[in-house]
Amino acid sequence: MPTMKKDIHPDYHEITVEMTDGTTFQTRSTYGSAGDVLKLGIDTKTHPAWTGVHRLVDSGGQLAKFRKRFKDFGLKE
């Protein structure tokens, strides 16, 4: 049986993943170091692709600028 090359593979270890609602689970990953916590900013409980709820986020006033420019078109949120 062929052997793997030495010293070229990333360290694969156990980490904790923290969901946006605070729940956690253990998994194996190459992220960080053994025992690290990966805190998710978006996951299946908050992402519109899974929840079906779409929110408009205004970054730098772009949304307000768009609404002002196209207010006469009767666009609904």
Order of alpha helices (4+ residues) and beta strands (2+ residues): beta-beta-beta-alpha-alpha
